[in-house]
Each structure stands twice: as C-alpha cells, then as structure tokens.
Amino acid sequence: MLSDAIGRAGKFLLDRIVRVLSFFHINPNLLTFTGVLISFWAAFEFGYGNFFRGGLVIILAGLFDMLDGEVARVSQSATQFGAFYDSVIDRYSDVIILQGLVVYYARQQSLGYVVLVGVVVMGAVLTSYTRARAESLIPRCKVGFMERPERIVLLIIGGLSGRMEAVLWVLAVLGNWTVFDRIYFTWKELPKPSRVPAPPAAPAAR
C-alpha cells in the first residue's frame, strides 16, 4: 500500500514537471545534455570519497534521464536523432561516473579496485554494444542480468549504503556475464553455415 502511494505521488509529480517543461518548449536534447553535466558532479563527489552525496546526485541525473523521453513524448518532438543522441549520452554518463571511482581508488592507492572499476567499465560499454551489434543481425537481443537501469540503481545503493566495493564486484561479474550471454544468444540465433561436401577432384589429365 505504501509503495503504491509513493509510486502514484512520484508519477503525479513527474507528470506535472513534464507538462511544465513541455509548456515552455524545453528541448528534450537539452535535458539529456543537462543529465550528463550532472554526471560530472556525481563523479566529482565519488572522486573525493563522498559516496552518499554521489548517490544522491546520481538520483538527480536519473531524473533528467527520465524527463527527456517523457518531454519528447508529450510534446510530440521525438526524433530518431534524439533517440540516438540519448543512447550515446547515456554511455558517456556511465563512464564519467565510473571514472570518479577510478580517481577515488587511485588516490587511495588501491590498484586492485582501480582494475575492478575498469572491468565494470568494460561490461557497461560492451553490454550496450553487443545488443546494438546483435540487433543488426537478429531481431532482438535483450538477454542478460545487467542493463543500464540496474547498473544505476546499484551505484545509488552502493553510494547511499557505503557498500560500494561490494556493488562493484556485482557490477563486474553480472555486467560481463550479460555480455557473454548476449554473444552466446546471438550465436544460437544466427543461421549456421551449411556444410556442402566438396566435389570430387577431376582426374588428372595424361
């Protein structure tokens, strides 16, 4: 009951914000760009070890990530370029936030966690790349445990709870597991080349 009430209140507030932004003809691409600027703020907080504040800032960035699509829908200004731009900027936001963690662990001289964050970055980038590349060959490839919403929620949890190291291990394992799962799924879905026996060699002329 309480969660339903919170969900309805959140949707009511989000709808009002979207309508105000649409009324003033705010370009959805501007909201997308604002979101990536806020990601720099989150990275700054993470880089100085302010994980709790960093988690709150990621929530704010996520709000803009929701608003751009909703404003485009309500104002009927959605375009193919807007969808492409939003996807590219999301990748930038992911890497920027994780770079903040690289800076923090480098300042702590914790080489192991610097490498671990690098593995998380690989999974984050390749998760979207494998889907895009696979869907140029097959209709759909959305398998796997870890996509961007789950990744952002886990980073928020890690920041607010102070358990960022545990979250990074989960992101590293499940993120790259998703990549390998999509590779395997695409291999299964693609037609296999038929093996045609080679014709017998012609007898050598005398």
Secondary structure, 3 states (H helix, E strand, C coil): CHHHHHHHHHHHHHHHHHHHHHHCCCCHHHHHHHHHHHHHHHHHHHHCCCHHHHHHHHHHHHHHHHHHHHHHHHCCCCCHHHHHHHHHHHHHHHHHHHHHHHHHHHHCCCHHHHHHHHHHHHHHHHHHHHHHHHCCCCCCCCCCCCCHHHHHHHHHHHHHHCCHHHHHHHHHHHHHHHHHHHHHHHHHHCCCCCCCCCCCCCCCCC
